[in-house]
Amino acid sequence: MFSKKKQPPIRTLIGEGTVLQGELRFTEGLRIDGEIHGDVVATGEGHSILVISEKARVLGKVKAAHVIINGNVCGPVHSDELLELQPKATIVGDVRYEILEMHQGATIDGELRPLKADEKPALKLAASNEG
């Protein structure tokens, strides 16, 4: 079920006590211990990993292949591969994922939708025929 791909290296760290305003784009790996006011988006074709630590806060959209959250995110979250929500994760926003791993204690205030849901045709109920 889980891919055996080698994780990309985490080359960038936003340290605790750091506050960034604006969009943050990255390739490969990024770890956030500080605060971001803006979108955090993985770019490029390669595999990416984003770690939002227990101390971190992101106010904006989050998008990467593998996303690990143990802090706070206020905005939509999109994970193309694996989304890991650790015990102290708090998300206020809609969540899209391929595979979801959610630990006890993590909270989401928004809509949870698997990416595969877009591929399914809409259901039509037989009982809805009138006449």
C-alpha positions in Angstrom: 0.0 0.0 0.0 2.7 2.5 0.9 5.4 3.2 -1.7 8.9 2.2 -0.9 10.4 5.4 -2.6 13.4 6.9 -0.9 12.4 10.1 0.9 13.9 13.3 -0.5 16.3 15.1 1.8 15.0 18.0 3.9 17.2 20.8 2.7 15.3 23.8 4.1 14.3 24.6 7.7 12.2 27.5 8.8 13.3 27.8 12.4 11.2 28.4 15.6 10.7 32.1 16.1 10.9 32.9 12.4 7.8 34.5 10.7 7.6 34.6 6.9 5.0 36.5 5.0 4.3 35.5 1.4 4.2 32.4 -0.8 6.9 29.8 -0.1 7.8 27.4 -2.9 10.2 24.5 -2.4 11.6 21.3 -4.0 12.5 18.1 -2.3 12.1 18.6 1.5 11.0 21.4 3.8 10.6 21.5 7.6 8.7 24.3 9.3 9.1 25.0 13.0 8.2 28.7 12.7 5.2 30.6 11.3 4.2 31.1 7.6 1.6 33.7 6.5 1.0 32.5 2.9 0.9 29.4 0.8 3.5 26.6 1.1 3.7 24.7 -2.2 6.1 22.0 -3.5 7.2 22.7 -7.1 8.7 20.5 -9.7 8.1 17.0 -10.9 10.1 15.1 -8.2 8.9 13.6 -4.9 8.5 16.2 -2.1 8.1 16.1 1.6 6.8 18.8 3.9 7.0 18.6 7.7 5.0 21.0 9.8 6.2 20.5 13.4 4.3 20.7 16.6 5.6 24.3 17.1 4.7 25.5 13.6 1.8 27.5 12.2 0.8 27.9 8.6 -1.9 30.4 7.5 -2.4 29.5 3.9 -2.6 26.6 1.4 -0.4 23.6 1.9 0.5 21.4 -1.1 3.1 18.6 -1.4 3.4 14.9 -2.2 4.1 13.7 1.3 2.8 16.0 4.1 3.4 15.4 7.8 1.5 17.8 10.2 1.8 18.0 13.9 1.2 21.8 14.2 -1.5 24.2 13.1 -2.7 24.8 9.5 -5.4 27.4 8.7 -6.1 26.8 5.0 -6.6 23.9 2.6 -4.2 20.9 2.6 -3.5 18.9 -0.5 -1.3 15.8 -0.4 -0.6 13.9 -3.7 0.7 10.8 -1.9 0.6 10.4 1.9 -0.9 12.8 4.5 0.2 12.0 8.0 -1.7 13.8 10.8 0.2 13.4 14.1 -1.5 13.7 17.5 -1.2 17.5 17.9 -2.2 18.4 14.3 -5.0 20.9 13.9 -6.3 21.8 10.4 -9.0 24.4 9.7 -9.7 24.0 6.0 -10.5 21.3 3.4 -8.2 18.3 3.1 -7.5 16.4 -0.1 -5.3 13.3 0.0 -4.3 10.1 -1.7 -3.6 8.1 1.5 -4.4 9.3 5.0 -2.8 8.3 8.3 -4.5 10.1 11.2 -3.4 9.7 14.8 -5.7 10.0 17.8 -5.8 13.6 18.9 -5.5 15.2 15.4 -8.4 17.5 14.5 -9.8 18.7 11.2 -12.4 21.4 10.8 -13.2 21.1 7.1 -14.1 18.6 4.4 -12.0 15.4 4.0 -11.9 14.1 0.4 -9.7 11.5 -1.2 -8.2 12.4 -4.5 -9.8 9.3 -6.1 -13.3 10.8 -5.4 -12.9 13.0 -8.5 -12.6 9.9 -10.7 -15.9 8.4 -9.6 -19.1 9.2 -11.5 -21.9 10.9 -9.6 -24.4 8.5 -8.1 -28.0 8.7 -9.3 -30.7 7.3 -7.0 -33.3 5.2 -8.7 -35.9 6.4 -6.2 -35.4 10.0 -7.4 -37.4 9.4 -10.7 -40.6 11.5 -10.6 -43.7 10.8 -12.5 
